[in-house]
Amino acid sequence: MSKKNKEVVNEPVDQTQQPESKQPAFLEELLKNGTVIITANTREELAEIVNDIPAECKYAVGAVGQSRENNEYSMRIDIVH
């Protein structure tokens, strides 16, 4: 039995490529503007959206509102400094 040598080739990394942003769009707007209004079909979906905010980010939220037109829930989030 012969041993097979596996050669690992390290290709140069292109430094000009930006890493893909995995942040939700609302989070980018929140960090940029300091405030954002999020909407969802249920309160549970709103909670999931808020759970995407990083733990190191301090924020305040207002009351949850519900639209009479389309029954969508909305909430305003502000960054606290």
Buried (B, 14 or more C-beta within 10 A) or exposed (E): EEEEEEEEEEEEEEEEEEEEEEBEEBBEBBBEEEEBEBBBEEEEBBEEBBEEBEEEEEBEEEEEEEEEEEEBBBBBBBBEE
